[in-house]
Amino acid sequence: MSQVFKALADPTRRKVLQLLQQRPMTAGELAEHFDVSKPTMSAHFAVLVNADLIAAEKHGRSITYRLRMSVLEEALLGFADVFGLAVTRKQPESAVAPPRAHHP
Amino acid sequence: MPQSDQERRPIRRALSLAAAFLALSAIANTLSPAYLPADAMQRLVGAATGALATYYGNAAAKQLPPLGAMRLDPVVEQAVRRFTAWSITLGGMAYTLAWLVAPQAHANVVAATALGSAVLLVTVRWVSAAARTPRTPRP
């Protein structure tokens, strides 16, 4: 359970979970929503996978992430987002950026 | 094929829960009516049933079929699975609450209506999702 709290304490990881609540996404699709480096995103994904909040499935060269949260964990995510968690580390505003525009 | 320890864990957990539930019923039956009034026993078993439904509803969201084995669109499957988990969890909580606080004469009806409605909603959602899925032969 401490892994779940650790995972939910970070706003970037909470945003990843909220994006995955809409639909399963590849690592690339998720990374487009954040202005952070690939290794940092991979580290966030690893924490979420370790906490068993998301599942990763490899298809060819891409990895698809899917939500794997129980109802209790989803409720905790909601609480963490509304009230914040005591262990929340303040993250610079630049860490979570709006999705980049796609240029054909 | 022999299963791994991780694959056997849900089966072991389900069997343990079933055994605990049977033990609770047997203990309550033994204690009733000398040490436990009949209505209290009924409430206890009813609340335990609701707690069991809540437990399984909560865990249902974590049961992911492999993407390749899915018949539904993964987006639809995820939405329906989350709806199922939330409905059964809330229905189970309402079932437990009904047995704990509703008047004895109405507890059964209120509890059954709460959980039954949740099961009905879930069934309708799965059937409608399946009906909207085009029937294409899987490779």
gemmi code that builds the backbone of each chain (N, CA, C; Angstrom):
import gemmi

chains = {
    "A": [
        ("MET", (0.837, -1.214, 0.000), (0.000, 0.000, 0.000), (0.868, 1.259, 0.000)),
        ("SER", (2.042, 1.186, 0.634), (2.914, 2.366, 0.665), (3.375, 2.721, -0.741)),
        ("GLN", (3.511, 1.688, -1.602), (3.903, 1.950, -2.998), (2.810, 2.738, -3.716)),
        ("VAL", (1.551, 2.423, -3.372), (0.423, 3.135, -3.985), (0.449, 4.603, -3.563)),
        ("PHE", (0.655, 4.845, -2.265), (0.707, 6.231, -1.782), (1.871, 6.980, -2.418)),
        ("LYS", (3.003, 6.292, -2.535), (4.181, 6.927, -3.145), (3.858, 7.302, -4.601)),
        ("ALA", (3.196, 6.369, -5.292), (2.861, 6.610, -6.699), (1.869, 7.771, -6.840)),
        ("LEU", (0.909, 7.842, -5.936), (-0.127, 8.878, -6.036), (0.346, 10.236, -5.523)),
        ("ALA", (1.484, 10.248, -4.856), (1.967, 11.501, -4.270), (2.474, 12.479, -5.316)),
        ("ASP", (2.810, 11.981, -6.483), (3.404, 12.839, -7.501), (2.358, 13.326, -8.516)),
        ("PRO", (2.268, 14.628, -8.761), (1.252, 15.156, -9.682), (1.394, 14.637, -11.117)),
        ("THR", (2.633, 14.406, -11.560), (2.819, 13.898, -12.929), (2.225, 12.496, -13.049)),
        ("ARG", (2.477, 11.671, -12.046), (1.940, 10.299, -12.086), (0.414, 10.311, -11.968)),
        ("ARG", (-0.106, 11.250, -11.178), (-1.570, 11.353, -11.085), (-2.162, 11.752, -12.429)),
        ("LYS", (-1.464, 12.641, -13.122), (-1.943, 13.077, -14.449), (-1.903, 11.899, -15.429)),
        ("VAL", (-0.857, 11.072, -15.327), (-0.762, 9.878, -16.188), (-1.979, 8.979, -15.935)),
        ("LEU", (-2.297, 8.772, -14.662), (-3.442, 7.912, -14.327), (-4.749, 8.507, -14.845)),
        ("GLN", (-4.874, 9.822, -14.744), (-6.104, 10.465, -15.240), (-6.221, 10.330, -16.758)),
        ("LEU", (-5.090, 10.407, -17.446), (-5.122, 10.224, -18.911), (-5.507, 8.784, -19.248)),
        ("LEU", (-4.989, 7.841, -18.466), (-5.300, 6.433, -18.744), (-6.731, 6.066, -18.347)),
        ("GLN", (-7.372, 6.913, -17.543), (-8.785, 6.661, -17.221), (-9.649, 6.829, -18.472)),
        ("GLN", (-9.160, 7.640, -19.423), (-9.930, 7.856, -20.658), (-9.825, 6.649, -21.587)),
        ("ARG", (-8.587, 6.134, -21.758), (-8.368, 5.000, -22.658), (-6.938, 4.502, -22.497)),
        ("PRO", (-6.652, 3.268, -22.926), (-5.260, 2.804, -22.921), (-4.436, 3.654, -23.897)),
        ("MET", (-3.190, 3.928, -23.552), (-2.335, 4.764, -24.407), (-0.933, 4.186, -24.478)),
        ("THR", (-0.255, 4.518, -25.571), (1.140, 4.095, -25.696), (2.012, 5.076, -24.901)),
        ("ALA", (3.265, 4.650, -24.652), (4.188, 5.500, -23.895), (4.377, 6.833, -24.613)),
        ("GLY", (4.440, 6.792, -25.945), (4.626, 8.017, -26.729), (3.449, 8.967, -26.595)),
        ("GLU", (2.240, 8.417, -26.662), (1.035, 9.254, -26.532), (1.002, 9.931, -25.165)),
        ("LEU", (1.360, 9.172, -24.149), (1.352, 9.738, -22.798), (2.425, 10.817, -22.658)),
        ("ALA", (3.611, 10.528, -23.199), (4.736, 11.462, -23.058), (4.436, 12.806, -23.718)),
        ("GLU", (3.574, 12.808, -24.766), (3.230, 14.050, -25.462), (2.565, 15.072, -24.541)),
        ("HIS", (1.960, 14.579, -23.459), (1.245, 15.485, -22.557), (2.161, 16.125, -21.519)),
        ("PHE", (3.424, 15.721, -21.498), (4.331, 16.228, -20.458), (5.603, 16.793, -21.087)),
        ("ASP", (6.107, 17.814, -20.446), (7.330, 18.433, -20.943), (8.521, 17.936, -20.117)),
        ("VAL", (8.665, 16.636, -20.037), (9.790, 16.061, -19.280), (10.535, 15.071, -20.182)),
        ("SER", (11.750, 14.726, -19.783), (12.575, 13.848, -20.627), (12.026, 12.414, -20.624)),
        ("LYS", (12.439, 11.639, -21.630), (11.981, 10.250, -21.744), (12.374, 9.399, -20.532)),
        ("PRO", (13.648, 9.522, -20.062), (14.009, 8.722, -18.880), (13.156, 9.045, -17.654)),
        ("THR", (12.809, 10.336, -17.504), (11.965, 10.730, -16.361), (10.589, 10.092, -16.491)),
        ("MET", (10.032, 10.135, -17.721), (8.717, 9.515, -17.946), (8.792, 8.014, -17.677)),
        ("SER", (9.873, 7.381, -18.151), (10.025, 5.933, -17.935), (10.063, 5.619, -16.446)),
        ("ALA", (10.743, 6.504, -15.674), (10.817, 6.292, -14.231), (9.426, 6.399, -13.605)),
        ("HIS", (8.643, 7.371, -14.070), (7.268, 7.515, -13.562), (6.445, 6.262, -13.895)),
        ("PHE", (6.580, 5.778, -15.142), (5.837, 4.576, -15.548), (6.245, 3.393, -14.677)),
        ("ALA", (7.561, 3.291, -14.382), (8.050, 2.165, -13.580), (7.452, 2.185, -12.177)),
        ("VAL", (7.348, 3.379, -11.603), (6.762, 3.499, -10.252), (5.294, 3.052, -10.285)),
        ("LEU", (4.574, 3.473, -11.330), (3.148, 3.114, -11.440), (2.962, 1.616, -11.681)),
        ("VAL", (3.860, 1.032, -12.476), (3.772, -0.419, -12.727), (4.094, -1.182, -11.439)),
        ("ASN", (5.125, -0.719, -10.707), (5.497, -1.376, -9.445), (4.371, -1.321, -8.422)),
        ("ALA", (3.638, -0.214, -8.428), (2.513, -0.071, -7.490), (1.281, -0.815, -7.983)),
        ("ASP", (1.385, -1.438, -9.158), (0.281, -2.205, -9.756), (-0.926, -1.323, -10.088)),
        ("LEU", (-0.649, -0.060, -10.429), (-1.734, 0.848, -10.792), (-1.951, 0.886, -12.299)),
        ("ILE", (-0.911, 0.526, -13.047), (-1.044, 0.416, -14.501), (-0.390, -0.888, -14.957)),
        ("ALA", (-0.791, -1.350, -16.132), (-0.188, -2.559, -16.708), (0.411, -2.181, -18.049)),
        ("ALA", (1.552, -2.770, -18.353), (2.227, -2.478, -19.621), (2.170, -3.715, -20.500)),
        ("GLU", (1.851, -3.485, -21.780), (1.833, -4.596, -22.735), (2.619, -4.168, -23.965)),
        ("LYS", (3.564, -4.993, -24.368), (4.418, -4.627, -25.496), (3.804, -5.119, -26.798)),
        ("HIS", (3.698, -4.215, -27.778), (3.203, -4.571, -29.110), (4.197, -4.060, -30.125)),
        ("GLY", (4.979, -4.955, -30.679), (6.016, -4.536, -31.613), (7.038, -3.666, -30.895)),
        ("ARG", (7.158, -2.413, -31.367), (8.144, -1.526, -30.747), (7.524, -0.568, -29.738)),
        ("SER", (6.194, -0.594, -29.632), (5.570, 0.345, -28.686), (5.019, -0.396, -27.466)),
        ("ILE", (4.949, 0.331, -26.360), (4.395, -0.230, -25.126), (3.063, 0.448, -24.864)),
        ("THR", (2.005, -0.362, -24.695), (0.692, 0.202, -24.381), (0.474, 0.090, -22.875)),
        ("TYR", (0.105, 1.212, -22.261), (-0.191, 1.229, -20.828), (-1.701, 1.237, -20.631)),
        ("ARG", (-2.129, 0.440, -19.653), (-3.563, 0.381, -19.329), (-3.767, 0.607, -17.844)),
        ("LEU", (-4.913, 1.186, -17.507), (-5.231, 1.433, -16.114), (-5.487, 0.100, -15.409)),
        ("ARG", (-4.909, -0.039, -14.214), (-5.153, -1.247, -13.433), (-5.394, -0.840, -11.978)),
        ("MET", (-6.405, -0.006, -11.791), (-6.669, 0.517, -10.449), (-7.959, -0.066, -9.897)),
        ("SER", (-7.920, -0.474, -8.626), (-9.141, -0.909, -7.960), (-9.986, 0.331, -7.672)),
        ("VAL", (-11.217, 0.096, -7.255), (-12.123, 1.210, -6.950), (-11.537, 2.054, -5.814)),
        ("LEU", (-10.996, 1.386, -4.807), (-10.399, 2.093, -3.673), (-9.232, 2.974, -4.134)),
        ("GLU", (-8.411, 2.436, -5.009), (-7.262, 3.207, -5.505), (-7.722, 4.403, -6.337)),
        ("GLU", (-8.803, 4.201, -7.124), (-9.336, 5.334, -7.904), (-9.897, 6.408, -6.981)),
        ("ALA", (-10.542, 5.957, -5.899), (-11.068, 6.924, -4.927), (-9.916, 7.680, -4.267)),
        ("LEU", (-8.824, 6.963, -3.957), (-7.642, 7.600, -3.369), (-7.052, 8.628, -4.330)),
        ("LEU", (-7.040, 8.276, -5.622), (-6.524, 9.197, -6.645), (-7.353, 10.482, -6.648)),
        ("GLY", (-8.675, 10.314, -6.554), (-9.563, 11.483, -6.515), (-9.281, 12.350, -5.303)),
        ("PHE", (-9.141, 11.697, -4.132), (-8.852, 12.442, -2.899), (-7.502, 13.149, -3.006)),
        ("ALA", (-6.511, 12.421, -3.526), (-5.157, 12.983, -3.634), (-5.168, 14.198, -4.545)),
        ("ASP", (-5.992, 14.133, -5.582), (-6.038, 15.231, -6.529), (-6.752, 16.445, -5.942)),
        ("VAL", (-7.787, 16.187, -5.175), (-8.564, 17.303, -4.623), (-7.856, 17.913, -3.412)),
        ("PHE", (-7.434, 17.051, -2.493), (-6.868, 17.558, -1.235), (-5.335, 17.542, -1.219)),
        ("GLY", (-4.722, 16.809, -2.146), (-3.264, 16.657, -2.119), (-2.891, 15.663, -1.045)),
        ("LEU", (-1.739, 15.046, -1.212), (-1.276, 14.105, -0.192), (-0.209, 14.795, 0.651)),
        ("ALA", (-0.102, 14.391, 1.901), (0.848, 15.019, 2.822), (2.279, 14.912, 2.316)),
        ("VAL", (2.539, 13.822, 1.555), (3.907, 13.599, 1.097), (4.161, 14.210, -0.289)),
        ("THR", (3.156, 14.959, -0.794), (3.296, 15.520, -2.139), (4.494, 16.464, -2.220)),
        ("ARG", (5.317, 16.215, -3.222), (6.474, 17.062, -3.469), (6.036, 18.133, -4.459)),
        ("LYS", (6.334, 19.382, -4.171), (5.941, 20.451, -5.095), (6.742, 20.307, -6.381)),
        ("GLN", (6.037, 20.293, -7.511), (6.708, 20.125, -8.794), (6.615, 21.418, -9.591)),
        ("PRO", (7.679, 21.779, -10.297), (7.599, 23.006, -11.092), (6.461, 22.945, -12.097)),
        ("GLU", (5.881, 24.095, -12.373), (4.734, 24.166, -13.296), (5.075, 23.605, -14.667)),
        ("SER", (6.353, 23.757, -15.054), (6.753, 23.340, -16.400), (6.696, 21.831, -16.582)),
        ("ALA", (6.619, 21.074, -15.462), (6.655, 19.613, -15.570), (5.433, 19.070, -16.291)),
        ("VAL", (4.286, 19.704, -16.084), (3.061, 19.230, -16.747), (2.663, 20.281, -17.771)),
        ("ALA", (2.840, 19.953, -19.011), (2.553, 20.898, -20.083), (1.324, 20.456, -20.836)),
        ("PRO", (0.640, 21.389, -21.508), (-0.497, 20.975, -22.329), (-0.015, 20.128, -23.493)),
        ("PRO", (-0.913, 19.266, -24.065), (-0.482, 18.400, -25.152), (0.041, 19.190, -26.326)),
        ("ARG", (1.118, 18.647, -26.922), (1.681, 19.347, -28.082), (0.796, 19.168, -29.296)),
        ("ALA", (0.790, 20.172, -30.139), (-0.021, 20.079, -31.359), (0.647, 19.114, -32.322)),
        ("HIS", (-0.188, 18.334, -33.039), (0.328, 17.410, -34.032), (0.450, 18.115, -35.371)),
        ("HIS", (1.613, 18.016, -35.979), (1.763, 18.600, -37.300), (1.849, 17.474, -38.320)),
        ("PRO", (0.918, 17.456, -39.280), (0.925, 16.362, -40.256), (2.156, 16.420, -41.174)),
    ],
    "B": [
        ("MET", (-1.124, -27.723, -17.613), (0.123, -27.021, -17.404), (0.177, -26.518, -15.945)),
        ("PRO", (1.260, -26.727, -15.221), (1.308, -26.268, -13.837), (1.282, -24.744, -13.757)),
        ("GLN", (0.511, -24.219, -12.788), (0.377, -22.771, -12.669), (1.436, -22.223, -11.724)),
        ("SER", (1.795, -20.964, -11.960), (2.776, -20.329, -11.080), (2.084, -19.932, -9.775)),
        ("ASP", (2.928, -19.586, -8.794), (2.386, -19.192, -7.488), (1.499, -17.962, -7.619)),
        ("GLN", (1.915, -17.029, -8.527), (1.148, -15.797, -8.721), (-0.222, -16.082, -9.341)),
        ("GLU", (-0.262, -17.092, -10.248), (-1.536, -17.436, -10.895), (-2.477, -18.129, -9.907)),
        ("ARG", (-1.880, -18.864, -8.959), (-2.717, -19.593, -7.992), (-3.251, -18.698, -6.878)),
        ("ARG", (-2.609, -17.522, -6.697), (-2.964, -16.660, -5.567), (-4.443, -16.278, -5.534)),
        ("PRO", (-5.054, -15.832, -6.687), (-6.485, -15.474, -6.639), (-7.378, -16.651, -6.263)),
        ("ILE", (-7.002, -17.859, -6.711), (-7.801, -19.052, -6.383), (-7.715, -19.317, -4.883)),
        ("ARG", (-6.488, -19.226, -4.347), (-6.300, -19.448, -2.903), (-7.086, -18.419, -2.101)),
        ("ARG", (-7.044, -17.156, -2.557), (-7.735, -16.084, -1.842), (-9.248, -16.321, -1.871)),
        ("ALA", (-9.759, -16.729, -3.048), (-11.204, -16.975, -3.179), (-11.631, -18.129, -2.277)),
        ("LEU", (-10.814, -19.199, -2.234), (-11.136, -20.346, -1.383), (-11.085, -19.962, 0.095)),
        ("SER", (-10.095, -19.139, 0.472), (-9.982, -18.691, 1.868), (-11.199, -17.859, 2.259)),
        ("LEU", (-11.616, -16.969, 1.344), (-12.785, -16.129, 1.630), (-14.040, -16.976, 1.772)),
        ("ALA", (-14.185, -17.962, 0.875), (-15.360, -18.843, 0.939), (-15.360, -19.612, 2.257)),
        ("ALA", (-14.181, -20.107, 2.678), (-14.071, -20.850, 3.938), (-14.409, -19.950, 5.120)),
        ("ALA", (-13.889, -18.694, 5.081), (-14.160, -17.747, 6.166), (-15.653, -17.435, 6.245)),
        ("PHE", (-16.274, -17.309, 5.063), (-17.701, -16.997, 5.021), (-18.524, -18.146, 5.597)),
        ("LEU", (-18.158, -19.383, 5.225), (-18.861, -20.568, 5.748), (-18.652, -20.685, 7.252)),
        ("ALA", (-17.416, -20.394, 7.711), (-17.122, -20.468, 9.144), (-17.952, -19.441, 9.904)),
        ("LEU", (-18.052, -18.233, 9.354), (-18.846, -17.182, 9.997), (-20.305, -17.611, 10.115)),
        ("SER", (-20.833, -18.187, 9.026), (-22.229, -18.643, 9.034), (-22.423, -19.744, 10.070)),
        ("ALA", (-21.468, -20.682, 10.128), (-21.570, -21.797, 11.069), (-21.500, -21.301, 12.508)),
        ("ILE", (-20.583, -20.361, 12.781), (-20.438, -19.816, 14.140), (-21.712, -19.075, 14.542)),
        ("ALA", (-22.204, -18.238, 13.610), (-23.419, -17.467, 13.897), (-24.597, -18.398, 14.145)),
        ("ASN", (-24.660, -19.493, 13.381), (-25.750, -20.458, 13.534), (-25.650, -21.196, 14.868)),
        ("THR", (-24.399, -21.479, 15.287), (-24.189, -22.175, 16.556), (-24.568, -21.272, 17.734)),
        ("LEU", (-24.202, -19.995, 17.622), (-24.454, -19.054, 18.718), (-25.928, -18.653, 18.812)),
        ("SER", (-26.651, -18.802, 17.701), (-28.055, -18.395, 17.684), (-28.942, -19.577, 18.122)),
        ("PRO", (-29.994, -19.400, 18.885), (-30.449, -18.115, 19.426), (-29.974, -17.881, 20.860)),
        ("ALA", (-29.201, -18.849, 21.441), (-28.845, -18.725, 22.854), (-28.022, -17.470, 23.130)),
        ("TYR", (-26.959, -17.233, 22.325), (-26.057, -16.105, 22.586), (-26.248, -14.959, 21.599)),
        ("LEU", (-26.858, -15.261, 20.474), (-27.015, -14.242, 19.425), (-28.465, -14.268, 18.946)),
        ("PRO", (-29.178, -13.145, 19.102), (-30.575, -13.127, 18.630), (-30.647, -13.434, 17.128)),
        ("ALA", (-31.736, -14.049, 16.720), (-31.882, -14.472, 15.318), (-31.754, -13.292, 14.353)),
        ("ASP", (-32.338, -12.143, 14.715), (-32.264, -10.999, 13.790), (-30.833, -10.449, 13.690)),
        ("ALA", (-30.095, -10.527, 14.805), (-28.697, -10.064, 14.773), (-27.869, -10.982, 13.883)),
        ("MET", (-28.159, -12.287, 13.944), (-27.432, -13.241, 13.097), (-27.711, -12.947, 11.617)),
        ("GLN", (-28.983, -12.686, 11.334), (-29.364, -12.383, 9.946), (-28.651, -11.120, 9.456)),
        ("ARG", (-28.579, -10.124, 10.318), (-27.903, -8.872, 9.952), (-26.412, -9.112, 9.734)),
        ("LEU", (-25.818, -9.934, 10.605), (-24.379, -10.207, 10.514), (-24.036, -10.894, 9.189)),
        ("VAL", (-24.805, -11.924, 8.854), (-24.545, -12.672, 7.612), (-24.829, -11.776, 6.394)),
        ("GLY", (-25.884, -10.963, 6.480), (-26.207, -10.036, 5.392), (-25.087, -9.025, 5.174)),
        ("ALA", (-24.577, -8.466, 6.273), (-23.492, -7.471, 6.170), (-22.236, -8.124, 5.606)),
        ("ALA", (-21.970, -9.369, 6.018), (-20.778, -10.070, 5.507), (-20.923, -10.341, 4.006)),
        ("THR", (-22.125, -10.667, 3.559), (-22.367, -10.898, 2.127), (-22.092, -9.624, 1.332)),
        ("GLY", (-22.574, -8.490, 1.859), (-22.334, -7.205, 1.197), (-20.850, -6.868, 1.162)),
        ("ALA", (-20.152, -7.180, 2.259), (-18.709, -6.904, 2.308), (-17.967, -7.740, 1.261)),
        ("LEU", (-18.422, -8.966, 1.074), (-17.807, -9.855, 0.071), (-18.015, -9.284, -1.344)),
        ("ALA", (-19.241, -8.811, -1.610), (-19.530, -8.205, -2.927), (-18.670, -6.957, -3.122)),
        ("THR", (-18.511, -6.162, -2.059), (-17.684, -4.955, -2.136), (-16.245, -5.326, -2.462)),
        ("TYR", (-15.744, -6.370, -1.787), (-14.360, -6.819, -1.995), (-14.146, -7.230, -3.458)),
        ("TYR", (-15.067, -8.017, -3.988), (-14.904, -8.488, -5.371), (-15.119, -7.367, -6.386)),
        ("GLY", (-16.037, -6.454, -6.097), (-16.246, -5.303, -6.972), (-15.000, -4.445, -7.036)),
        ("ASN", (-14.393, -4.229, -5.869), (-13.173, -3.419, -5.792), (-12.041, -4.052, -6.606)),
        ("ALA", (-11.937, -5.364, -6.531), (-10.840, -6.062, -7.214), (-11.113, -6.263, -8.711)),
        ("ALA", (-12.380, -6.165, -9.110), (-12.744, -6.472, -10.511), (-12.028, -5.570, -11.507)),
        ("ALA", (-11.770, -4.326, -11.085), (-11.136, -3.372, -12.009), (-9.703, -3.754, -12.338)),
        ("LYS", (-9.102, -4.607, -11.515), (-7.703, -4.983, -11.745), (-7.560, -6.209, -12.652)),
        ("GLN", (-8.676, -6.846, -12.984), (-8.607, -8.054, -13.811), (-8.547, -7.663, -15.283)),
        ("LEU", (-7.357, -7.618, -15.837), (-7.204, -7.187, -17.222), (-7.000, -8.376, -18.157)),
        ("PRO", (-7.880, -8.537, -19.138), (-7.603, -9.560, -20.146), (-6.502, -9.049, -21.075)),
        ("PRO", (-5.685, -9.919, -21.659), (-4.651, -9.440, -22.586), (-5.296, -8.714, -23.766)),
        ("LEU", (-4.658, -7.647, -24.239), (-5.234, -6.847, -25.328), (-5.548, -7.706, -26.553)),
        ("GLY", (-4.655, -8.667, -26.841), (-4.826, -9.500, -28.024), (-6.025, -10.435, -27.937)),
        ("ALA", (-6.469, -10.747, -26.718), (-7.572, -11.691, -26.541), (-8.927, -10.996, -26.425)),
        ("MET", (-8.928, -9.656, -26.525), (-10.173, -8.908, -26.329), (-11.088, -8.982, -27.534)),
        ("ARG", (-12.372, -9.166, -27.266), (-13.361, -9.129, -28.343), (-13.923, -7.717, -28.487)),
        ("LEU", (-13.904, -6.953, -27.382), (-14.409, -5.582, -27.424), (-13.265, -4.624, -27.748)),
        ("ASP", (-13.643, -3.433, -28.192), (-12.668, -2.352, -28.364), (-12.055, -2.078, -26.979)),
        ("PRO", (-10.719, -1.981, -26.863), (-10.089, -1.780, -25.554), (-10.613, -0.564, -24.790)),
        ("VAL", (-10.994, 0.494, -25.533), (-11.521, 1.696, -24.875), (-12.873, 1.386, -24.229)),
        ("VAL", (-13.723, 0.674, -24.992), (-15.052, 0.296, -24.481), (-14.887, -0.693, -23.325)),
        ("GLU", (-13.991, -1.664, -23.505), (-13.769, -2.689, -22.470), (-13.360, -2.044, -21.149)),
        ("GLN", (-12.449, -1.063, -21.236), (-11.983, -0.403, -20.006), (-13.125, 0.361, -19.332)),
        ("ALA", (-13.913, 1.073, -20.154), (-15.030, 1.854, -19.594), (-16.038, 0.927, -18.919)),
        ("VAL", (-16.354, -0.194, -19.571), (-17.357, -1.110, -19.015), (-16.799, -1.801, -17.762)),
        ("ARG", (-15.499, -2.158, -17.804), (-14.899, -2.827, -16.633), (-14.896, -1.884, -15.423)),
        ("ARG", (-14.574, -0.594, -15.650), (-14.581, 0.367, -14.537), (-16.000, 0.582, -14.026)),
        ("PHE", (-16.958, 0.625, -14.945), (-18.366, 0.789, -14.551), (-18.797, -0.405, -13.691)),
        ("THR", (-18.387, -1.607, -14.115), (-18.721, -2.821, -13.375), (-18.160, -2.748, -11.951)),
        ("ALA", (-16.871, -2.398, -11.865), (-16.215, -2.370, -10.562), (-16.888, -1.364, -9.625)),
        ("TRP", (-17.129, -0.159, -10.136), (-17.764, 0.866, -9.295), (-19.183, 0.465, -8.899)),
        ("SER", (-19.950, -0.084, -9.851), (-21.343, -0.450, -9.559), (-21.418, -1.534, -8.494)),
        ("ILE", (-20.608, -2.594, -8.670), (-20.675, -3.708, -7.711), (-20.142, -3.280, -6.343)),
        ("THR", (-19.100, -2.451, -6.340), (-18.558, -1.976, -5.056), (-19.599, -1.134, -4.317)),
        ("LEU", (-20.189, -0.174, -5.023), (-21.188, 0.687, -4.369), (-22.438, -0.120, -3.995)),
        ("GLY", (-22.829, -1.057, -4.883), (-23.974, -1.924, -4.579), (-23.703, -2.774, -3.343)),
        ("GLY", (-22.491, -3.301, -3.243), (-22.110, -4.114, -2.078), (-22.092, -3.294, -0.804)),
        ("MET", (-21.602, -2.050, -0.918), (-21.585, -1.170, 0.262), (-23.005, -0.833, 0.706)),
        ("ALA", (-23.863, -0.595, -0.275), (-25.264, -0.289, 0.047), (-25.937, -1.508, 0.680)),
        ("TYR", (-25.587, -2.702, 0.175), (-26.141, -3.959, 0.719), (-25.740, -4.106, 2.193)),
        ("THR", (-24.444, -3.867, 2.466), (-23.942, -3.962, 3.845), (-24.641, -2.935, 4.739)),
        ("LEU", (-24.697, -1.709, 4.239), (-25.300, -0.620, 5.017), (-26.770, -0.919, 5.316)),
        ("ALA", (-27.471, -1.459, 4.306), (-28.898, -1.769, 4.496), (-29.068, -2.784, 5.616)),
        ("TRP", (-28.214, -3.823, 5.605), (-28.324, -4.842, 6.651), (-27.925, -4.306, 8.024)),
        ("LEU", (-27.077, -3.293, 8.053), (-26.625, -2.758, 9.342), (-27.601, -1.741, 9.927)),
        ("VAL", (-28.234, -0.921, 9.077), (-29.022, 0.190, 9.638), (-30.514, 0.167, 9.296)),
        ("ALA", (-30.912, -0.528, 8.225), (-32.341, -0.488, 7.849), (-33.168, -1.278, 8.865)),
        ("PRO", (-34.436, -0.907, 9.023), (-35.294, -1.683, 9.929), (-35.323, -3.153, 9.489)),
        ("GLN", (-35.335, -4.034, 10.468), (-35.222, -5.481, 10.198), (-36.232, -5.954, 9.143)),
        ("ALA", (-37.447, -5.417, 9.220), (-38.508, -5.885, 8.318), (-38.214, -5.540, 6.856)),
        ("HIS", (-37.462, -4.461, 6.637), (-37.227, -3.994, 5.269), (-35.793, -4.214, 4.784)),
        ("ALA", (-34.904, -4.622, 5.681), (-33.474, -4.721, 5.334), (-33.254, -5.625, 4.123)),
        ("ASN", (-33.942, -6.758, 4.103), (-33.762, -7.727, 3.020), (-34.109, -7.107, 1.665)),
        ("VAL", (-35.258, -6.431, 1.623), (-35.732, -5.845, 0.358), (-34.813, -4.699, -0.081)),
        ("VAL", (-34.452, -3.834, 0.868), (-33.593, -2.686, 0.533), (-32.231, -3.176, 0.037)),
        ("ALA", (-31.664, -4.145, 0.757), (-30.338, -4.665, 0.397), (-30.381, -5.332, -0.976)),
        ("ALA", (-31.381, -6.177, -1.182), (-31.483, -6.892, -2.459), (-31.718, -5.929, -3.617)),
        ("THR", (-32.503, -4.872, -3.370), (-32.763, -3.878, -4.417), (-31.463, -3.155, -4.798)),
        ("ALA", (-30.678, -2.811, -3.775), (-29.423, -2.076, -4.025), (-28.454, -2.907, -4.861)),
        ("LEU", (-28.181, -4.116, -4.402), (-27.200, -4.942, -5.121), (-27.777, -5.459, -6.446)),
        ("GLY", (-29.071, -5.788, -6.433), (-29.724, -6.271, -7.659), (-29.710, -5.223, -8.747)),
        ("SER", (-29.953, -3.951, -8.359), (-29.926, -2.867, -9.351), (-28.533, -2.746, -9.952)),
        ("ALA", (-27.522, -2.860, -9.092), (-26.136, -2.754, -9.584), (-25.846, -3.868, -10.585)),
        ("VAL", (-26.247, -5.087, -10.250), (-25.996, -6.232, -11.141), (-26.755, -6.043, -12.460)),
        ("LEU", (-27.993, -5.541, -12.365), (-28.807, -5.318, -13.569), (-28.150, -4.266, -14.475)),
        ("LEU", (-27.712, -3.166, -13.867), (-27.056, -2.099, -14.645), (-25.810, -2.629, -15.345)),
        ("VAL", (-25.040, -3.430, -14.617), (-23.798, -3.981, -15.176), (-24.122, -4.911, -16.351)),
        ("THR", (-25.142, -5.743, -16.172), (-25.530, -6.673, -17.237), (-25.955, -5.909, -18.490)),
        ("VAL", (-26.784, -4.879, -18.289), (-27.257, -4.075, -19.433), (-26.075, -3.426, -20.143)),
        ("ARG", (-25.121, -2.914, -19.359), (-23.960, -2.220, -19.953), (-23.110, -3.189, -20.773)),
        ("TRP", (-22.873, -4.404, -20.240), (-22.064, -5.389, -20.980), (-22.772, -5.854, -22.246)),
        ("VAL", (-24.089, -6.098, -22.111), (-24.848, -6.579, -23.280), (-24.872, -5.510, -24.363)),
        ("SER", (-25.093, -4.236, -23.956), (-25.148, -3.182, -24.975), (-23.771, -2.972, -25.606)),
        ("ALA", (-22.714, -3.102, -24.818), (-21.357, -2.958, -25.380), (-21.071, -4.090, -26.367)),
        ("ALA", (-21.497, -5.297, -26.000), (-21.264, -6.451, -26.884), (-22.094, -6.325, -28.162)),
        ("ALA", (-23.336, -5.805, -28.030), (-24.213, -5.680, -29.195), (-23.672, -4.660, -30.192)),
        ("ARG", (-22.974, -3.641, -29.673), (-22.451, -2.587, -30.552), (-21.098, -2.966, -31.163)),
        ("THR", (-20.552, -4.101, -30.719), (-19.255, -4.524, -31.264), (-19.469, -5.291, -32.558)),
        ("PRO", (-18.837, -4.864, -33.645), (-19.010, -5.599, -34.902), (-18.464, -7.013, -34.795)),
        ("ARG", (-19.226, -7.963, -35.368), (-18.811, -9.369, -35.304), (-17.850, -9.674, -36.447)),
        ("THR", (-16.598, -9.557, -36.161), (-15.585, -9.882, -37.176), (-14.801, -11.085, -36.675)),
        ("PRO", (-14.497, -12.016, -37.570), (-13.741, -13.196, -37.138), (-12.347, -12.807, -36.666)),
        ("ARG", (-11.953, -13.370, -35.516), (-10.630, -13.055, -34.969), (-9.564, -13.824, -35.732)),
        ("PRO", (-8.417, -13.177, -35.961), (-7.355, -13.876, -36.696), (-6.799, -15.066, -35.910)),
    ],
}
model = gemmi.Model(1)
for chain_id, residues in chains.items():
    chain = gemmi.Chain(chain_id)
    for i, (resn, *xyz) in enumerate(residues, 1):
        res = gemmi.Residue()
        res.name, res.seqid = resn, gemmi.SeqId(i, " ")
        for name, pos in zip(("N", "CA", "C"), xyz):
            atom = gemmi.Atom()
            atom.name, atom.element = name, gemmi.Element(name[0])
            atom.pos, atom.b_iso = gemmi.Position(*pos), 0.0
            res.add_atom(atom)
        chain.add_residue(res)
    model.add_chain(chain)
structure = gemmi.Structure()
structure.add_model(model)
structure.setup_entities()
